[in-house]
């Protein structure tokens, strides 16, 4: 779809969720609505939506905070897993990769422990992507610290030992 159509559809869906949340008195449904609104704002990583507006990230954070702090102990497990996965995405958009990994691993622990088969792939995918990012960051840090690529260093040390 065209970006304009996608944005308009996203805005329309968001407004519908707002209305649903406003008119319900059911706390569990309100949790669901806020989590869905956060997911909508953060985009679908599975469809390749990577660029998210900072305002959308902040609004998604507010929705996640609302759910997390309003119903912290009584939250349904499925909602908690989805919240953790979205929190991971939020942290990633905020360039807090370590915190994103922590939330993805926490979600994965719940997924594995309680057999949420539909969430296995999303949780593992986040962990794999974040692991790759962390490895890349460490490699870049090493290169900056030593001023040389680790592979170049190994090649040089092998040449010196010959």
Buried (B, 14 or more C-beta within 10 A) or exposed (E): EEEEEEEEEBEEEBEBBEEBBEEEEEEEEBBBBBBBBBBBBBBEBEEEEEEBEEEBBEBBBBBBBBBBEEBEEEBEEBBBBBBBBBBBBBBBBBEBBEBBBBBBBBBBEBBEEEEBEEBEEBBBBBBEBBEEBBEEEEEEEBBEEEEEEEEEBEEEEEEEEE
